[in-house]
């Protein structure tokens, strides 16, 4: 019973966090920052729920010029505290002078001051006669992507430091006797005091958010950690005073396992082959303003005819359908079934929906093709009532069709075949010879066909290789092999007439034209320094120092051994993939039937988003007060 109650509370916590906003929405313009919008999108009922509650409009924060102009009431939903960029955005709206009554819903730590102080600040920004109300939220805003996966977009997107970064910081000792076993410090340890100020603040924010979540769920946890930053987080949670008080009173037991993403980057960039949700998230473009959900082209359901795939006349569809039970069930199938079974589920749901609407559907057995699904979708096209009744389901099936037809989908199998061959080769050859095999495949823009690897694709392969191989013997041969690959990559990047936005971020170029060779060279040199670090990420570990089993054509993912509690929570510091969530669920179901599992992280990774996190992200920029 305890397990079921905890599971229900996770879903309830996602919805309950929006109750203060709904209560203050009538006759107001609601402004949300990006993380709050993503949480609302997946678990708060979407913007439609706010509009149904009486909101005049729902706007992004920071707000575009003129957004909400003339509105006398405003509600601001801030995923963190009112400081830095969030404070500047709220002040920017209030400074226009139209708002006379505002409500702020922010994180409970109230870093910007007490409730009374925050209300006084808001009144000052509004000007004379303005009224303000502040609601400090207890638990963080969560985005429940599936029954077993909750993202916490409001929590810091931490990426555990790689060995060279740890060494530069001196490895100060962590508190003795903390989770992870043993006291004192070793070269692989990261005490909180050894971290730079912005990273320390991020860890404390993560701990505070998790404690608030566990309090909402009534959990008394035992913490386990795999990796240096995970041990620092677990130690901080163990000694956090509010968490100590909570653990004395909480009714439900849970094991919480923190895992450093950098210990297994092969799992983040690998192509696991048989999961439809992972492919959809990887190949379709991101929904604007969102890190997780994707855009589904809805033109097929309209009378509009255009050859332009980027046409923005029709609003895009998406994957999150919190108000559509059939669509939610189908999405769970995409997350948990093999691709062939998931596609068959898409057809079954579509046929059932068509039958309920008395549409003239002709059921066919056997293999499901994208063309067959498209023909079924066309039946709904001119029936507005059927479209309205099954809009969520149609969006998910369209996402399936567009993914199966996408050029990147066929390349997915090429990646998978290369990764399997690489695992065999690594057992027989040293890294220099593997790099030499890779070299002829690096082609310049004019030489590449649609099936050839792009520069970003090679970064994915390199991260996979170095993570799988682990710590290796250096020397002249490895240095020379790396230099050849570097030169080929620099040439390919510079020859590209229009480098992708990701390559522009990686190279630090703000223009797609005339990329300076020196910028590309510096970027590639930095990437290979990080690759060497990735190979050394497990060098201080005794139990999990390898993710590659030479006797297998697949790689292992780290398996910690938590205590025997009815609820297992795994927090992946640095992001998690769909395949990893499924693997954890399947493993727990096999080894500990009846145990509820919940995976938490700040991001859902695809191969390219993992590359961006490693090589192009602006990590933890200080969010200074204004």
N, C-alpha and C positions, 0 to 999 in steps of 0.2 A: 504493500500500500504506500510505503514511503517513496518508492521509486515513481509510482504513478503520480503521486501528488507533486513531486519535484518537477516531473516532466510537464505537467499541466501549468505549473507556476512559471516556467520559462516563457511559454506562449502568453500567459496572462500578463507577465511583466512587460512584454513588448507592447501590448495594447494599453495597459494601465498607465504607462508613462505619458500617454497622450491625453488622458482625461483632463488635466489642468488646462491644456491648450483648447480642447473642445469646449470646455465651460466658458472660456473667454473669447471664443471665435465670433459669436454673433455681432454683426455690423462692424466687423474689424477686418483690416487687411493683415494677413498672417505672413510674416517673413521668417524663412528658415535658412540656416546655413547648410552647406553641402552635406555634411555628415547627418544632420537631422533630417534632411530631405530623403536621404537614402534609407534611413531607418523607417521613416513614414511610408516610403514606397514599398518596402518589403513586409513590414509588420504592423503599421499603424492604420492601414486601410486606404492609404493613398490620399492625394489632395482632395478627391471626391468626398472623403469623410469630413474634412474640414468645411468644404462648401455646403455639405448637407447639414452641418451644425450651424450654418448661418454666416460663415465667413464671406466677405465681399469678394476677396481674391486671395490667391496664394502666390507669394513672390519669393525670389531667391535673395539671399543675403550673402555678400554685399549686393545692394539693389542697383538696378540700372537707373539711369537718369530719368526722373519723372515717375518711377514705379511707386504706386500708392499715393501719388500726388492728390491732394484734396481730401484724403481720408482723415477723419477726426480721431479714429481709434486704430491702434496698431497692436499686434501681438508679435513679439520676437521670440523665436525658439533657437537657443544657442546650445550647441552640443557640449561645449565646455563651460568655462567661467567667462565672465564679462571682462576681458582684458585683451590687449594687443589688437589684432585684426578684427576680432569680433566686436570689441568696443568701438573701434573706428567705424565699422559698418553700421552699428546701431546709432551712433552719434550722427552719422551722415544723413540718415533718414529723419531723425528728430530735429536736426538743425534746420530743416526746410521750413519748420514753423507751423505746418498744417496739423500735426498730431497734437491733440489736447489730452488724450487718455491713452496710456500705453501699459502693457503688461509684458514682463520679461520672464521667460521660463528658462532657467539655466542650471548648470550642474551644482550639486549640493555643497561642494567644497567652498563656494563663495570666496574665491581668491580675490575678487574685486572688492571685498569688504563684507560687512554684515548686511542683512536684508535692509535694514533702515538706511545704511550708508549708500547701498546701491540705488534705493528708491530716490534718495536725495540727489544722487548723480544724474539719474534719468530726468528728474524734474528740472535740474539745472540745464540739461541739454535741450529740453523742450521750451524753456522760457517761462515767464511768469504766467501763472494760472494753470499750468499743466499738472495732471494727476498721474501717478505711477504706482504700479504694484509689481512686486517681485515674488516669484514662486521658485524655490530652490528644490530641484528634482532630486530624489534619493538615488535611484538606480540609473546606470547609463542607458542611452538609447541604443537598442539592439535591432539588427536586421536579420530576422529568422529566414534564411535562404532555404532551409529544409528542416525536417523534423530533427535531424542530428547535427545541423550546422547553424550557428548563430555568428554573424559578424558584428563587431563592435566598431563601426566607423568613427565613432567619437573618441575612441582610445588611440593613443599615439601609435603610428605605423613604425614601430621599432624594427630595426634590422640589427641582429647581434653583431658586434665588432668581429672582424677577422683577426687572425693571430698577430699580424704586423701592427694593427691598430691597438691591440691589447698590450703588446710589448712596449709600444711608445708611451703608454700610460702608466707603465711601471707595475701593474698587477698588485695593487694594495690589498692587504688581507681582508677577507670578509669576516663577519662575526662568527666566532667558533660555535660549533654544534648546530649550525643551520641545516636546512634540508639539503639533501644530496650527500650527506654522510661526511663525518670527520670535521675537525676544526682546522684553524690555521689557513695558509694559502699555498698555492703552487703556481707555476707559470701559467696554468690554464684557468686560474681563478680571477674573478672580477668582483672585488668588493664595491659597494655602492660609492664609497668615498673616492675610488679610483676613476670614476666616470666623469666626463666633462659636465658642466652645470646643466646644459640643456637635456642631456641624456638622463641625469639624475632626476630632473624635474619630470621627464617623461615616464620613468620607472615609477615614481611616486604617484603620478596621475593614473597609471595603469593599476597599481595596487589599490588606490582609493576607489577606482571604478569597479574593480573586481570585488572588493569588500562590500560595496553597496549592492552589487548584483547578488552576491551570496547571501546578504542580509535579506533581500527581497524574496529569495528562494528558501530561506530558513536553513541554510547549510552550515554544517560544522565539518571543515575539510582537513584532511591530511595532505600535505603538499609534497610532491616529488619533482625533481628537476633533472634535465639532461642538457648540459651545456653551461658555459660560464655565465652568460647573461641570465639564463633561466634560474641558475642558483642564486644570483643576486636578487632577482624578482621574488623567488620563493622565500628567501631569507627576510626580505623586507616585509612580505605579507605575514610571515610568522611573527615578526616583532611589532607589527603595526597595532597600536593600542586599541583602536575601534574593532579590529579583527579579533583580538584577544577577548574582548568583552562579548562580541557576537558568538564566538565559538563556545563560550560557557553556557549560552542560552539556546542555541539553535537546535531544532528537533531532528533534522535529517543529516545522515552521514554521507560524505562524498570523498572520493580521491581526486585530487587535482594534479595533473602532470603538465609541467611547463617544458617545452622543447624548443631549442634554438634552431631556427630554419637553416642557418648556414652550415649546420652539421650534415645536411643532406640536400644540396641544391640540385642533385640529379633528379630527385623526386619532384622538384618545382618546375624544371624545364623539360622533363622527359615526356614522351608521347606514348601514353599508356594504351592507346589503340581502341578500346572497346567501351567507351563511355560517351553517350550522346551529349549529355550536359556539358562535359568538358570541351567537346568540339564546338558546340554552339557558342560557348563563352570565349573560345579562342579565335574563331574565324569571323564572327559578325562584329560590326563596329560598335563601340561603346555608346550607350545612351548619354546624350550631352549632360554634363554635370555629375555623372555617376561613375563609380569605379568598378562596379560589379555587373549591373544589368546591361543589356545590349539593345540595339535598335533592330526592329523587325520591319522590313519594308511591307507596307500595307496596300501598295498600289494595285496588287492583283485582285483585291476585293472591291475595286472601284471601277468606274467607267473611264477613268483617265488613262490615256495611252501616251507613254513617253519612253524614249530609248535611254533617257538619262537616269541612271541608277541612283544618283545623288539628289534626285528631285525632292524638294522639301515642301511641296504643296500639301502632301498628305502627312499628318502627324504619324510618327513611328509607333509601332507596337513594342511590347517588351515581354520579359519572362515573368516578372512578379505579378501574380494575380491573386492577392490575398482574399478577395471577395468572391471568388469563383471556385467552388469545391471541386468540380470536374477538372478544371485547369490545374489546380493545386495537386490533385492526385496524379495527373499526367506528368507534372514537373518532378514529383517524387520518383516516378518511374524512370524519367530521364536521368536522375541522379543515381539511382540504385540498380538498374537493370543493365544487362549487356545491350549494346547498340541495336542489334537485330531485334531483341525482345522489346526494347523501348519504342522502336519504329512501328512494330506491330501493335503496341498499345496505342500509339497515336492514331493508327488506322481504326482500331476498335472504338475508341472514343468518338472519332469523327463519324463513323457509321451509326453509332447509337444516337448521336445528336441529330443526324440527318433523318433517322427513322422517327424520332420524336416530333420532328417538324414536318413529317410527311413529305419529305423531299424524295425525288425519284432516284434513289441510289441503287447502283448495281454492285452488289458485294462480290469481290473476287478473292480467291484464296491464293496461297503461295507467297512468293517474295513481294515485299512492299517496295515500290519505287517512288521517287519524288514526283514523277509524272502522274502516278496513280493518286497520290495524296493531293496534288494540284487539281486534278479533275474532280475530286470530292469537294474540295474547297469552293470550286466554281459554282456548285449547287446552291451555296448560301449567298452568292453575289447579289442577286436581285430580290432577295427576300429580307426586307429590313427587320422584320420581327425575329427571324431566325438569326440574323447577324447580331442583333442586340442580345438575344438569349445566350449565344455561344461565342461572344466576342473574345473572351479570354482564351478559350480552347483553340479558336482559330489562330490567334497570335502564336501560340506554342507550336501548332502544326506548321504554320508558315515559317517559323524559325527553323524547324526541322528540314523543310524543303530547301530553304535558302542555304542551309549549312551543307546538306548533302550535294548540292549543285556547285558549291563554292570551290574555286580552284585550289584553295589552301587545304581543302579536305583530302584531295588526292595526294597532296604533298605530305599529309599527316602519316600515311602509310609508308612513304619513303623515309621519313624521320624514324619511324618505329623500326624499320628494317635495318637502317644504318646503326641505330643504337644497339640492336641485338648483335649485329656483326661486330661492333666496337667491343662489346662485352667479351665476345669470343677472342678477338684480337688482343685485347689487353692481357688476357691470361697467357698469351704466347709471345708478346712483343713488349719492348720498352716504349715509353711515350715518344721519343724522337721518331721512331719508325711509324707510329700512328699518325703523328703530325705530318710526316712526309706523304702518307697516303691521302691526307686531307687536302694537301696543297693543290693538286690539279683541279680540284672541284671548285676552287675560288676563282670565279670568272668576273670579268669587268661587265659593266652594264650592257655594252653592245654585243657581248658574246653570250649573254644569258638568255635562256628560253624560259617559258613559264614554269617548267618542271625543275629548273636549276635553283640552287640555294641562293638567297639574297645575303647581304652582309649581316643583317639581323639574324638570319637563320644560322650563320656560322658562329655568331656569338652564343646562340642557344647550344649548338653542338659542343663548343669549347667548354662552356660551363659544365655541361653534362660529363664530358671527358675528364676534366680536372677534378670534379667532385667524386666521380666513381673511382678514379685511380688512387686518390689520396696522396699522402706524403710520398715523394719520389726522390730518387738520387739525382742531384744536380750534376752539372759538368758541361764541358765544351760541346758535346754532341746535342744535348738538350737546348743549350743556348743558341746554337746555330739553327736548329730546326725551328725554334720559336721565331728567330729573326726572319727566316724565309716566309713564315706564315704572316708575320707582322707586315712585311713589305707588300705581300699580295693583298692583304686586307686594306692597307692604306691606299694602294692604287685603286682597288675596287670602290672604296668610299669616295675618293676624289674624282673618279671617272663618272660617277653617277650624276646626271644632269640635274636631278631634283631629289636630293637625299630626303628620306622619310623624316617626319617630325621626331621620331625616336632617335635617328642618327644625328639630327641636328642638336638634340638635347645632349647626346653622348659626347659629341665633338665640341659642344659649347658654341656652335655657330648659330647666329640668329637669322641667317639667310640661307636659302636653299641654293643660291648661286655662288660660284667661285669660292668654294670651300678651300681655305688655305691648307696646303699639304702639311705645314708644320702643326696646325691644329689637329689634323687627323692623326699625325704621327704621335703627338703627345697623348691624345686620347687612347690610341691603341697600346702605347707603352703602359699607360695607367691600367688598362684592362688586363694586360698580361701580368702586371704586378698583383692585381686582385686575383687572377686565376691561380697564381702560385700560392696566395693566401688561402684560397678555397681548397686547394689540395692539402693544406696543412691544418685545416679547421678542426680535425679530430686528433691531432697529434698528441694531446695531453690526456686523451680518454683511454681507459683501460678496457671497459666492457664493450663499447660501441665504436671501436676505432676503424671499422670498415663497413661500407654498405654494399660491397660487392662480394658475392659468393662465386668463386671461379667455377664451381660445379654446376652453376645455373645460368640460364640465358636471361634471367631477370634480376633486378636489383632488390635488395631488402630495404625496408624502411625501419628506422630506429624503433624498438619496441621496449619501452620502459616497463617496470614491474611494480605497479602501485599496490596499495593495500586492498584488502577484500571488502569493498563497500558497495552498496546497491547502485550508486551513481558514480560514473567515471567521467570526469571533465578533462579534456586535453586542450591546453592553450598553446597554439603554435605561434611563437614570437617571430614575426616576420612574414606571416601569410601561410595559407594552406591550399591544397588543390582538391578538386572534386574526387579524384581517384583515391587520394589519401583518406578522405572522409569515408568513402565507401569501404576501403580496406580496413579501417579501424572498426567500422560497424560490423563487417563480416567476421573479423577476427574475434571480436568480443562475443558475437552471437554464437560462434563455434566453441570458444574456450570457456566462456562464462555466461551461459544462457540465463536470461532474466535480468542481467545487468543493463541498466539504462546508460547510454553513452551520449555525450554532448561535446562537440568540437567547437571551440571558440577561437577566433583570431580577428585581427583588424582588417584583413584583406583576403579575397579569394583569388589565387594566382593562376595565370596562364603562362606558357613559356615566355611570351614577349613582355608581359607585365613583370615577371620575375627579372628579366634582363634590365628593364627600366629601373626597378627597385635597386638592383646591384650597381648599375653603371650610370644612371641618368637622374636619379631622384635627388631632390634637395632635402637631405636628411635633417629633420628636426631643427629647422631654422628657429632661432630664438624669437619668441612671440612677445616682443617688448611691450610694456605698458605705454599708453599714450598720455 
